[in-house]
Amino acid sequence: MRGRPNFSLGSGKERRFNLPFIRRTSRVGLDSPMEARAALKAFSTFVLELNERSHVDDAVQLLSWSIDTLGKVTDCDANWAGWADLSHDNVEVYGSVMRNLPDDFFAFWCGIKHDDLLARDVIDTGSDYATYNRQGSRHTQGMVALSDRYGIDKLAVTVIDHKRNPVSLFMSSYRSGRSAKAFDPQQLGFLRAALDHIQLAVNRRVQRDSKGGYLLVNDTGRVITASPEALRSLKELWPGWRGDRMPSLPRATVGGVASIASLRFECRAAAQLSNPSLYYLRLLDNDPCSHLTQRERQVVDHIVDGLTHKEIARSLGISPATVRNHTQAVLSKLGARNKAALVKLVHSSAAD
């Protein structure tokens, strides 16, 4: 007899479509011409908005919006999506986002991942999708524990490029309640096609952000995606590098600047993530002052010349307090601990 779940995703009666382009009674499926048209319209609208968002949102924001939208379209109570290695038995998730799942979900899954029948089926069959039914006949101890703990009765996973690429985009979809409808091939095909467009949008965003080079990596240095410019620069730094995992990570305060050998990176954390954390690295120009404001560059030039704050203030016609504010902003942007480190950084750049 099944125990009462510690967390419920909600009953079928609580589900609502919040999308203006699809009616409450039109679920994604191809059981009738009307449903086929509704599915096509839903997919077209999703792709159009995804493309629009790719001009503004970063890679993780695009994925987060996508699972929220697709979860509603396909009548799911919760979703989990991200990048994982499904090329061998030891499944590893490199970074992910969740919708309507508790904070401990990822940690719990890590404890039962070797019992994950969905991952096992994808790896063994080479298929792009797999399903699990709590009321079915095929179980593992881990799948039963996951299902009962979170009140999930119908589970499905859809992946792309897992047979060729060690970093594959995946989306897991969940429905709660014994009476929840099982996932059908049409819905899984819908999600599979959506993943293709999400990956394209992410790649376009990376290309758009690739001035000076751009990478999305996790906290172990695993490269999720990267621009050609960044890969080329890193391969010059590390001959023979395969582009999968960075041999070393730039150690810097998030939002600051750090160096790997002769390369400088601006580092910021990706938002809306479960573990493991993801970071955006943007390869900067060799000139450390290239992204400073004109006034900040003037302050740096005077600091390098050995002027004090009062002397810089008189020269620029501003207050010493304003000079101190500009100096602190420069130190933060360049990842320098103090003015001496700043001067050393500028001189080193000029020598290069």
N, C-alpha and C positions, 0 to 999 in steps of 0.2 A: 504494500500500500504506500502510495507516495506521501511524503511529508509535506507540510505546508511550506511554501517558499518563503524565504526571508525577504524577498524583494519581488514585487509584482509589476509587470510592465503595463498593466491595464487590460480591461476586458475589451472585446470586440465592439461593444456598444459605445465605448469611449473614443473610438477612432474617428477622426474627422479629416476630410480633405480641406486644406486651407489654400488651395491653388485656384485661381480664378478661371483657369482654362479647362478644368475637368470637373464634371458633375459628381456628386456624392455617389451616385449609382453606377458610375463608369469606372470600373477597375481595369487595370492594364491586363489585357488578354485578347485572344483572337477567336472567341467562341461564336461571334456573330459579326456581320459586316459593320454594325454600329460600334461594337467594341473595338474592332480593328481600326476604324476611323478615329475613335477616341484615343487609342494607344498611339497612333501615328501623330495626332495633334499634340498629345502630351510630350512625346519624344522630340518633335520639332521645336516646341516652345522651350523645352529644357535646353536643347543645344543652342538655340539663339541666345537665351539669357546667359548660359555658360560662356559663350564667346564674348558677350558684352562685359561680363564680370572679369574676364581674363585681362582686360585693359587696366583694371584697378586692383583686384584682389591678388594676393600672392598664392603660391602653390597650396599651402595648407588651408587657407581661407577658401579657395576654390573647392577643395575636397570636402571641407566641412559643410559648405553650402550645398554641395551636390548630394551628400548622403541625407541631409535634412529634406531636400526636395524629392529625391527618389524614394525615400522611405514613405513619404505621404502618398506619392503617386501609386506605389505598389502595395499600399495598405499594410505597412509593417509597423510594429510597435517600437522597434529599436533597430539601430544599425551600427556597424563597426567597420571602418575602412582604413586603409593605409598601405604601406609598402612592406613586403615580406619576402623571405627566401623560401620558395617551395620547390627548389630544385633537388633536394635530397631529404633524407629522413628527419634530420634535425631542423624542424621548422623554426624560423626566427623572424620576429616582427621588428622592423627597424624604426618605425614611427607610425602613429595612427591617430585617428580622431573617432569620437564616439557620439552617438545620438541616443538620448533616453536610457543610458546605462549608468549604473552607479560607479563611483570612483574606484572601487576595488575589483572591478570586472577584469581588467587587464592582468593584474597580479594573480587573480584566481585562475585565469586561463593559462598563464605561464606554468602553474602547478599541475595542470592536467593536459598540457598540449600534446604529450606523447599519446594520449588517448583520444585526440581529436579526430573523429571519423571523417569529418569534412576534408580536412587537410590530407588525411591518409588516402581518401578516395581520389582526390585531385592528383596527388603524386603517383599513385599506383595506376590509374587509368589514363592519365594525360588529358583528362577532360577539363573544360573551362569552368565547370560548375559541379556542385554536389549538394545533396540535401540530407537532413536528418529529421526523423519524426519520433518524438518521445513515446508515442503510442504504437510505434512500429515494433518489429521483431529483432532488429539489429542494434546492439548497444555496446558500450564500454562503460566501465565504472566512472571514468572521468566525464563522459558525455551525460550520463545520468545525473552526476553531481552538479554539473554546470546547469543543466536544464531545470532541475528541482530548486537549486539555490536561487535562481533568478526568475523562475516562473516562465521559462521559455519552452514552448512545446513544438514549434516548427522552426527549423533552422536551415539556412541555405548560404552557400558561399559562391561567389563568382570571381574569377581571376583572369588576368591577361598576361601573355608572354612568359608564363612560368616554365615552359619547356625550353626556352632559349635564353631567358634573362634571369640571373640570380636575384634581381630586384624586381618583383612583380607587384603591380597594383591589384589590391583585392577589396572586395566588399562583402561583408557578412550581413545577412538580413534575418530578423527574428520576429516571430509572431507568438503571442501568449494565449493560453487557454486551450483546453482539450478540443474544443470545437473550432479552433482556428483553421482556416483553409490552408491546405498544403500548397507549396510553391509548384507552379506548373512550368513546363519548358518555355512557354511563350513569355512569361514574366522573367524567367532567368535569361532568356535571349535578349529581352529589353534591357536588363541591367548590364549584360555583357556588352552590348552595343554602346550603352552609356559610358562604361568604363573606357572604351576606346576614345571617346570624345573628351573625357576628363583628362586622360593622359596627353592627348594632343594639346589641350588648353594649358596644362602644366608646362609642357615643353615650349609652347609659344611664349608663355610668361617668362620662362627662364631666358629665352632668346631676347626678349624685350628688355630684361634686366641685366643683360650680359655685358654692358659697357665695363670694360676692365676685367670681365670674368665673373661668374656667379656659380655658386654651388649650394645645394641643400644637403646637409650631412646630419647624422645623429651624433650622440655624445660619445660613441666609440670610434668616430671617424668614418663610418660607412657612408659612401657617397650615394645618395638617393637619385639625384639628377644634377647635371652640370652643363654649363655652356661649353661649346668647343674651345673658346678662348681660354677658359679656366683649365680645361683638361690639357691643352697644349702647353700652357705655362708650367703646370705641375709635372708633366712628363719631361719637360726640359730640366726641371729641378731634380727629378728622380728618374733617371734613365731606366727603362724596362718596367716602369710602373704600369699596372693594368687598368687603373682608373676605378678600382672598386672600393678600396679603403685607404684613407690617408695615413701614411706611416707615422705622421705626427700631426697634432692638432694645434692651431694657434691658441695659446692660453691668454685669454683676455677677458676683462669684465664685459658682460653682454652689453652691447651698445658702444663699445670702445673699439680700438684698433690694436691688432697684434701682428706679429711677423713670424713667418716660417722661412728661415734662411734669408734670401734676398727678396722674398715676396711679402707684401703687406696686405692684410685683410681687415675689412670692416665686418664685425660680427654682431648679429642680433638673433634673439630667440624667436622661434615660430610660436604663435599663440594657439590656444584651443587644442592642446595636445594631451593625450594620455602618455604614459611612459612607453618607450624611451623618448627623451627630449630631442627635438630637431632644431638645427641652427642654420641660418642663412649666412654664407660667407661671400663677400663681394671683394674681388681682387682689385686693389687700388693702384693708381699710377705710382711710378717710382718716386715722383715728387710728393713728399708727405703732406705738403701744404695745398695740394691741388683742389681739395674740397673745402678749403677754408673760405670765409667771406673776405672781401677786400680789406676791411678794417682789421680782421684777425691776422691777415698776412702782414699788414703794416706793423702790428704789434710784434709779431714773430721776428720780422727783420730788425726791429730795434732791440729786442732781447738778444738776438744773435750778435748785435754790435756792442752789447755790454751795457746798455742803458738801464737805469733804474725805472721803477714805475712812475716816479715823479717826473723824471726826465722825458719819458715817453709821453706822459700826459701833456707836458708843455709843448712838446714837438707836434703832437696831433691835435692840440686844442681841446682836449677832453679831460675829465676828472681822473685822479688816481684810482678812485673806486671803479670807474668804468674800465680802466686798464686792467685792474685785478680781475674783473668779471670776464673780460676777453681772454686773459691769460688762463684762467681756469677752464674756459670753454675749449681753448686750444689744447691744453694738456689732456682733457678728456677725449677730444676727438682723435688725437694722435697717440693716445695710450702712453703718454710720458708721465713719470712720477713727479717730476719737478722741472724747473727751468734748466738745470744742468743737463738733465736727460734730453730735454727738448733741443738744446743747442747741439748736443752730440748727434741726435737723430738728423737734424738739418745738415750738419757737416758731413755725416756719413752718406746721405742722399746725394749731396753735391759731388762727393768723391766718386760715387758710382756713375 
